[in-house]
Every structure is written in structure tokens, then in C-alpha cells.
Amino acid sequence: MLRSMKSLASVFLCLLTAGALAADPPKLPVLIIDGQNNHDWKSTTPVLKDALEKSGRFTVDVTTTPSDKATPEQWAAWRPDFAKYKAVVSNYNGVLWPMQVKIAFDDYVSGGGGFVCVHAANNAFPDWPQYNRMIGLGGWGGRNEASGPYVY
């Protein structure tokens, strides 16, 4: 699993750095979201973060959602500031985010913010139409033809 995550991170780096010819361009701020996943996010997030930082092209912050057993108050306190970042990398596949966070994320992506969906993050949020359009092609996670294009 970690080997495939390193490969995926390498592909991500190549895509984001292709064509960057300026001498010492400023580092791009990236946010990784984790906290729930049917895969081992506690192991894969550090691999993603390390690969991005070692490229010399990115500064990386991580925001970890509350657990699936969190209280409404704990979820209310989780409010990532997407606007601070050039790209958001999702290593998340869990309970639906609070409406305020969903709206902020929709606004961020529709306003031109970058979004990278890593592996099982395409399983998340089958009933969130905007997210389904963002990922383009989903899999599992309760998806069917009503969710948009999906693979099973």
C-alpha cells in the first residue's frame, strides 16, 4: 500500500510541476485532509506529505477531521480555510462534512482551487452531487447511476 502511495505521490508531483521553468518559484501551499478512511490514512498521509515537501515545490499542512463518533460540537470546530491553499489533497473517506464545510469546499473548487482525490477518497460522499462532479468518476461507497459515473 505504501509503495503504491509513493507512486501516486510521484505522479501527482510530476503533474503539478510540469512546465515550471522559473528559477526558484515560490512554494505552493497544499492542504491534505484526512481523519477517516477505509484504508490506513495514518500511514499514507505522512508519505504524501513527505513526497510533496521533498520536491521543494510545496508547503504542506494537514487537517484531520473529527472521528466518525465525534460530537456535533467537535464537527462544528473543524473549519479548514481552503482559500489559503493552491490545492487540497483528499485522503478522506468517511462521514459527510458539515454543511458549512461542504459549501466552503464547493466555493473553493468552483472558484479555481485545485483538488486531488487520492485513492479511496473517490468513495466518499456519494450523495453530494458537487463532489461527484469534482471527482469525475467514483467507486463504491454506495454509488449507483444516480450518483454520476461510477465503477464497481
C-alpha positions in Angstrom: 0.0 0.0 0.0 2.7 2.5 0.9 4.6 1.7 -2.3 1.5 2.5 -4.4 1.0 5.7 -2.4 4.6 6.8 -3.1 4.0 6.1 -6.8 0.8 8.1 -6.7 2.5 10.9 -4.9 5.2 10.9 -7.6 2.6 11.1 -10.4 0.9 14.0 -8.5 4.3 15.8 -8.2 5.0 15.4 -11.9 1.6 16.8 -12.9 1.9 19.8 -10.6 5.5 20.6 -11.5 5.3 20.0 -15.3 6.2 23.2 -17.1 7.6 25.0 -14.0 10.6 26.7 -15.6 11.1 29.8 -13.4 14.2 29.9 -11.1 13.2 29.2 -7.5 9.4 29.7 -8.0 7.5 30.2 -4.7 6.3 27.1 -3.0 2.7 26.3 -3.4 0.6 25.8 -0.3 -1.2 22.4 -0.2 -3.7 21.1 2.4 -4.1 17.4 3.0 -7.4 16.3 4.5 -7.5 13.0 6.4 -9.1 11.6 9.6 -11.3 8.8 8.3 -10.8 6.2 5.6 -11.3 2.5 4.9 -7.5 2.4 4.3 -4.7 3.3 6.6 -4.7 7.1 6.4 -2.4 7.4 9.4 0.3 5.7 7.3 -0.4 7.2 3.9 -0.8 10.9 4.8 2.8 11.2 6.1 4.0 9.6 2.9 2.0 12.0 0.8 3.2 15.0 2.9 6.8 13.9 2.8 6.8 13.4 -1.0 5.3 16.8 -1.6 7.7 18.6 0.7 10.8 16.8 -0.6 10.0 18.0 -4.1 10.9 21.5 -2.9 7.8 22.9 -4.6 5.2 22.7 -1.8 4.5 23.6 1.7 2.0 21.1 3.2 -0.5 21.4 6.1 -2.7 18.5 7.2 -6.1 18.9 8.7 -7.6 15.8 10.4 -11.4 15.6 10.7 -13.1 14.6 13.8 -13.8 10.9 14.2 -16.9 9.2 12.9 -18.1 9.2 16.6 -17.4 12.9 17.2 -20.0 15.2 18.7 -21.7 17.9 16.7 -19.6 20.4 18.7 -16.4 18.7 17.6 -17.5 18.8 14.0 -18.6 22.5 14.4 -15.0 23.3 15.4 -13.5 21.8 12.2 -13.4 24.6 9.6 -10.5 24.3 7.2 -9.6 27.6 5.5 -9.4 26.3 1.9 -8.7 29.7 0.4 -5.2 29.6 1.9 -4.2 26.8 -0.4 -3.5 26.3 -4.1 -4.6 22.6 -3.8 -6.4 20.4 -1.5 -5.5 16.7 -1.4 -8.2 14.4 0.0 -7.1 11.3 1.8 -10.5 11.1 3.3 -13.4 8.6 3.1 -15.8 9.0 5.9 -18.9 10.7 7.3 -20.2 13.7 5.4 -18.7 17.0 6.3 -20.8 19.7 7.9 -22.8 21.9 5.5 -20.6 24.9 6.2 -17.5 23.0 5.2 -19.2 21.5 2.1 -20.3 25.0 0.9 -16.8 26.4 1.6 -15.2 23.5 -0.4 -17.7 23.8 -3.3 -16.9 27.6 -3.4 -13.1 26.9 -3.3 -13.2 24.4 -6.2 -15.7 26.3 -8.3 -13.5 29.4 -7.8 -10.5 27.6 -9.3 -8.9 25.9 -6.3 -7.1 22.7 -7.1 -8.4 19.3 -5.8 -6.7 15.9 -5.9 -8.7 12.9 -4.8 -6.3 10.2 -3.6 -7.3 6.5 -3.9 -10.3 5.7 -1.6 -11.3 9.4 -1.4 -13.4 8.7 -4.5 -15.5 6.5 -2.3 -16.6 9.5 -0.2 -19.9 11.4 -0.4 -22.0 9.5 -2.9 -25.0 11.8 -2.2 -23.0 15.1 -2.6 -23.6 16.0 -6.3 -20.9 18.7 -6.5 -18.3 16.3 -5.0 -19.3 13.6 -7.6 -18.7 16.2 -10.4 -15.3 17.1 -8.8 -14.0 13.6 -8.8 -15.4 12.8 -12.2 -15.6 9.0 -11.7 -16.4 7.4 -8.3 -16.4 4.0 -7.0 -18.1 2.0 -4.3 -19.3 3.9 -1.2 -23.0 3.5 -2.0 -22.7 5.0 -5.5 -25.0 4.0 -8.3 -26.0 5.5 -11.6 -27.9 8.3 -9.8 -24.5 9.5 -8.3 -23.0 10.0 -11.7 -20.3 8.0 -13.4 -19.2 5.2 -11.1 -17.1 2.0 -11.2 -17.7 -1.2 -9.3 
